[in-house]
Amino acid sequence: MTAVRAALLSFLMLSALAVGGFGIYAADAAAGHQAVDGYGITASAR
């Protein structure tokens, strides 16, 4: 695998993780729950 293909694959994988994380966050917020980050801090506490 060339360096360009490896960089492209890495970028696409990181983008997929970011989009998936945003989707989970949005679905949780749409369900009427308070969104919680990875540390257990709710958005209302900020």
Number of C-alpha atoms within 10 A of each C-alpha: 5 6 8 9 10 11 11 11 12 12 12 12 12 12 12 12 12 11 12 12 12 12 12 12 15 12 13 14 13 11 9 8 10 14 18 14 10 6 6 8 12 13 10 8 5 5
